Amino acid sequence: MSVQNSAGPLQGRVAVVTGASSGIGEATAEKLAALGAHVAVLARRAERLEELAARIVKNGGRALAITADVTDRAAVRSAARRVAAELGGADLLFNNAGVMLPAPVEEQATGQWQHQIDLNVTALTHVTGAFVPQLVKAAGERGVADLVSTSSIAAQNIFPTFAVYSATKAYVTHFSRHLRTELGPKNVRVSAIEPGIVGTELQSHVTDEGARQWLAGSKETMEWLTPQDVADTVAFLATLPPRANLQQVTLMPTAQPA
């Protein structure tokens, strides 16, 4: 059994992780807890959240599971109130909930378009809005707080059939850069992580056959990133000296050309 160091670099901090029931969110919650943070994990799948929280506690960490659909604005506000009431407020928010549903635009997959916009853009914006007051308050008290969001290399590069997904991730990156100008002077560091291909559940959600074949082919020619790679990056950002803020991090599989 792995037991965290009670005097870890994130000791005394409260981290909120969305999309925590699998993949990058799950790995990051475990990583931050192992470094000493008290982690509040948010997602829709209650059973998986409870299993994650129990595993963190078993390994010597502290976790609070909050079942919430982040596309539900009222549920997000309720989660923020609970974090404030039970944990004293967050000083680290990892916006990670998202979905990837590529398809040729001519297919008019309007339901998939809207789902990506609802989760990747609207929900992320509302989660940010709900927790920013806590981040600002914490930064005033301890000198630093962190707002980290999962974007994608698709925010910068061009991938056929990924137009709507790429546009939502471009929003995440640009939103983050603007927020940094507002919140940086208040000692809230804002960062966007733009990973290349990461092996998560996202690939299993893809319904477009062309995109599925492209992803399968890429897996044969390169080693994808793992959720732990992104988790380590989030932890690195959060443990930098308060004076240092990486506003944008591109994390690529070594063999991924673009």
C-alpha positions, -999 to 999 in steps of 0.1 A, spaced: 0 0 0 13 35 -9 9 60 19 13 97 12 37 119 29 17 140 54 41 168 49 38 168 11 42 199 -10 4 203 -13 -3 198 24 -30 222 36 -44 228 1 -79 219 -12 -81 207 -48 -113 203 -68 -111 179 -98 -139 176 -123 -143 146 -146 -127 126 -118 -144 92 -123 -119 80 -149 -88 88 -169 -70 121 -164 -93 133 -136 -90 101 -116 -52 100 -120 -48 137 -111 -70 134 -80 -48 105 -67 -16 124 -75 -27 156 -57 -39 136 -27 -6 118 -26 11 152 -24 -10 162 6 -40 180 -8 -75 174 4 -92 165 -29 -129 170 -38 -137 148 -68 -167 157 -90 -184 135 -117 -217 120 -126 -208 84 -117 -214 81 -80 -201 46 -76 -168 52 -93 -163 84 -73 -169 66 -41 -144 39 -51 -118 66 -59 -124 84 -27 -121 52 -7 -88 43 -25 -74 77 -18 -82 74 19 -68 38 20 -36 52 7 -34 78 34 -50 107 16 -82 127 21 -110 129 -4 -146 141 -6 -168 126 -34 -194 149 -48 -218 135 -74 -226 162 -99 -234 167 -136 -212 198 -144 -236 207 -173 -262 214 -145 -254 249 -133 -274 245 -101 -255 213 -93 -222 231 -99 -231 259 -75 -243 234 -49 -209 215 -52 -191 248 -47 -211 256 -16 -204 221 -2 -166 225 -8 -167 259 10 -188 245 39 -170 212 44 -134 220 33 -131 257 38 -130 265 1 -108 255 -29 -74 269 -37 -68 246 -67 -94 238 -94 -86 213 -122 -112 217 -149 -110 184 -166 -145 172 -176 -148 169 -213 -158 148 -243 -144 143 -278 -168 133 -306 -153 139 -340 -174 136 -372 -174 152 -407 -194 184 -406 -215 172 -435 -230 145 -413 -248 173 -393 -242 155 -360 -259 183 -342 -265 163 -310 -228 156 -307 -219 192 -315 -241 205 -287 -229 179 -262 -193 190 -268 -202 226 -265 -223 220 -234 -195 201 -216 -163 215 -230 -173 251 -230 -205 260 -211 -199 236 -181 -162 246 -178 -172 282 -178 -198 277 -151 -175 256 -129 -148 283 -132 -173 309 -122 -185 289 -93 -151 284 -78 -132 316 -87 -144 334 -56 -129 306 -35 -96 307 -54 -93 345 -50 -101 343 -13 -75 315 -8 -49 334 -28 -54 364 -6 -49 343 25 -20 321 14 -4 340 -15 -13 316 -43 -41 296 -59 -43 276 -91 -68 273 -119 -58 246 -144 -79 234 -174 -75 206 -198 -74 219 -233 -59 199 -263 -33 201 -290 -64 203 -312 -67 239 -300 -36 247 -320 -33 221 -348 -57 211 -376 -74 176 -376 -100 168 -402 -134 159 -387 -124 173 -353 -137 209 -361 -162 213 -333 -141 195 -307 -111 216 -317 -131 248 -315 -142 240 -280 -106 234 -269 -95 266 -286 -120 282 -263 -105 266 -233 -70 279 -242 -81 314 -250 -105 316 -220 -76 306 -198 -52 332 -212 -77 360 -207 -85 348 -172 -48 350 -163 -48 387 -170 -77 391 -146 -67 367 -119 -29 368 -120 -27 402 -102 -48 385 -75 -22 357 -71 -44 331 -89 -22 313 -114 -41 302 -146 -28 274 -168 -41 254 -198 -27 220 -205 -28 210 -242 -21 173 -244 -16 152 -276 -32 118 -276 -38 104 -241 -51 69 -236 -85 75 -218 -122 66 -222 -125 95 -247 -115 72 -276 -142 47 -267 -168 74 -271 -159 82 -307 -186 70 -331 -172 82 -364 -155 53 -382 -128 74 -399 -117 89 -367 -118 55 -350 -95 41 -376 -71 71 -374 -69 67 -336 -63 29 -339 -36 35 -365 -19 60 -343 -18 36 -314 1 12 -335 28 37 -346 34 56 -313 31 52 -275 3 74 -263 5 96 -232 -10 81 -201 -34 99 -176 -5 98 -151 16 119 -175 -10 147 -174 -15 142 -136 22 147 -131 20 179 -151 -8 193 -131 11 185 -99 42 203 -113 22 234 -120 7 234 -86 40 230 -68 59 258 -86 70 287 -65 41 312 -61 59 337 -84 59 313 -113 30 305 -136 32 284 -168 2 298 -187 2 272 -214 17 237 -215 19 215 -246 24 179 -236 29 155 -266 36 119 -271 73 119 -282 64 103 -316 33 123 -323 42 147 -352 13 171 -348 
